[in-house]
């Protein structure tokens, strides 16, 4: 297929000044038809299942996948379809909503640390600690509720400090074998409008719609500004952001699955080799079982 997926094209370079208006929300499909899409996603899913099994057996690395997006961008469905073939024993998904009173009494990374994947496993954050520089930036009243010392809430310093904490945190994870891959599903405002209408018109999707979604939609420009600052400040060589065109959900899933697959393939992994002594022991056990 000529139109091959190159995840690097969607990656945010270190120190890049992101302008989301210049980033496409839709690109030429990487599939020729619905049938072809199903074949491709099935192939990617099988690849991921095999690599996840190797990751689990090798037990030296962990993979943390972070998904951020505006409402209705397709995070849930992307996670569902891309990770459908992965062994549940080796994968965990955490959704980060409004922090509890206990979580508010700790630093903003505390609840994320408790959910990090163990070695050999894949962790998925459906929204994450990045909400602390996105929704909290758009809604300053949330920052006030965190009851930080007054001198630490200076508008000029708080975001810069949090960006540094995030970079340092992910650098620490990388040095200890946890690789972080971050996805921003970039959906257009018009496509979001269409998806909201579907949630209203289709009874089985009514539960997905909330009146608060419309209020957040009014703050679209503020959110785009917050995302631009976040993506620019926290995409690093070791833990890059990928801006995924999300108007076409199927295309987005293919790009995401290919990115994860390439990341796992790049890790130096192998299945554990049995020692000569253990091999002899196994052969002796086999002889007994054969009788």
Long-range contacts (C-beta under 8 A, 24 or more apart in sequence): 1-30, 1-32, 3-28, 3-29, 3-30, 4-30, 5-30, 5-254, 5-255, 5-258, 7-242, 7-255, 7-258, 7-259, 7-262, 10-242, 10-243, 10-244, 10-245, 10-255, 10-259, 11-235, 11-240, 11-241, 11-242, 12-231, 12-232, 12-235, 12-240, 12-241, 12-242, 12-243, 13-235, 13-240, 14-235, 14-236, 14-237, 14-240, 15-232, 16-232, 16-235, 17-232, 18-227, 18-228, 18-231, 18-232, 18-235, 18-243, 19-228, 20-186, 20-224, 20-227, 20-228, 20-243, 23-186, 23-243, 23-245, 24-186, 24-245, 25-186, 25-187, 25-188, 25-191, 25-245, 25-246, 25-247, 26-188, 26-245, 26-247, 26-248, 26-251, 27-245, 27-248, 27-251, 29-248, 29-250, 29-251, 30-251, 30-254, 30-255, 31-250, 31-251, 31-254, 34-250, 37-250, 37-254, 40-254, 41-81, 41-82, 41-250, 41-253, 41-254, 41-257, 44-82, 44-254, 44-257, 44-258, 44-261, 45-81, 45-82, 45-84, 45-85, 45-257, 46-85, 47-261, 48-82, 48-83, 48-85, 48-86, 48-257, 48-260, 48-261, 48-264, 49-85, 49-86, 49-87, 51-261, 51-264, 51-265, 52-86, 52-87, 52-90, 52-91, 52-122, 52-264, 53-87, 53-90, 54-264, 54-269, 54-270, 54-271, 55-90, 55-120, 55-121, 55-122, 55-264, 55-267, 55-269, 56-87, 56-89, 56-90, 56-120, 56-121, 57-120, 57-271, 57-272, 58-120, 58-267, 58-269, 58-270, 58-271, 58-272, 59-119, 59-120, 60-119, 60-120, 60-177, 60-269, 61-119, 61-120, 61-177, 61-178, 61-179, 61-267, 61-269, 62-116, 62-117, 62-118, 62-119, 62-120, 62-121, 62-122, 62-123, 62-177, 62-178, 62-179, 63-117, 63-121, 63-122, 63-123, 63-178, 63-179, 63-181, 63-260, 63-263, 63-264, 64-116, 64-117, 64-122, 64-123, 64-124, 64-125, 64-173, 64-178, 64-179, 64-180, 64-181, 65-122, 65-123, 65-124, 65-125, 65-181, 65-182, 65-183, 65-260, 66-125, 66-128, 66-130, 66-180, 66-181, 66-182, 66-183, 67-124, 67-125, 67-126, 67-127, 67-128, 67-183, 67-185, 68-127, 68-128, 68-130, 68-131, 68-134, 68-182, 68-183, 68-184, 68-185, 68-227, 69-184, 69-185, 69-186, 69-187, 69-246, 70-185, 70-187, 70-192, 70-216, 70-220, 70-223, 71-192, 71-196, 71-213, 71-216, 71-217, 72-187, 72-192, 72-195, 72-196, 72-199, 72-208, 72-213, 73-185, 73-186, 73-187, 73-192, 73-246, 74-185, 74-187, 74-246, 74-249, 74-252, 75-126, 75-127, 75-185, 76-126, 77-249, 77-253, 78-183, 78-185, 78-249, 78-252, 78-253, 78-256, 79-124, 79-126, 81-253, 82-253, 82-256, 82-257, 82-260, 83-122, 83-124, 86-122, 90-120, 90-121, 90-122, 91-121, 91-122, 91-123, 91-124, 92-117, 92-121, 92-122, 92-123, 92-124, 93-124, 93-126, 94-123, 94-124, 94-125, 94-126, 95-126, 95-127, 96-125, 96-126, 96-127, 96-128, 96-129, 96-131, 97-127, 104-145, 104-146, 104-147, 108-132, 108-146, 108-162, 108-165, 109-165, 109-166, 109-169, 116-173, 116-178, 117-178, 119-177, 129-166, 129-169, 130-166, 130-182, 130-230, 130-234, 132-162, 133-159, 133-162, 133-163, 133-166, 133-226, 133-229, 133-230, 134-223, 134-226, 134-227, 134-230, 137-226, 137-229, 138-219, 138-222, 138-223, 138-226, 159-229, 160-233, 163-230, 163-233, 163-234, 166-234, 167-233, 167-234, 167-236, 167-239, 170-234, 170-236, 170-238, 170-239, 171-236, 171-238, 171-239, 173-239, 174-238, 174-239, 179-238, 179-239, 179-263, 179-267, 180-238, 180-239, 181-239, 181-240, 181-242, 181-259, 181-260, 181-263, 182-234, 182-235, 182-239, 182-240, 182-241, 182-242, 183-241, 183-242, 183-244, 183-256, 183-259, 184-227, 184-231, 184-241, 184-242, 184-243, 184-244, 185-244, 185-246, 185-252, 186-243, 186-244, 186-245, 186-246, 187-246, 187-247, 188-247, 189-217, 189-220, 191-246, 191-247, 192-217
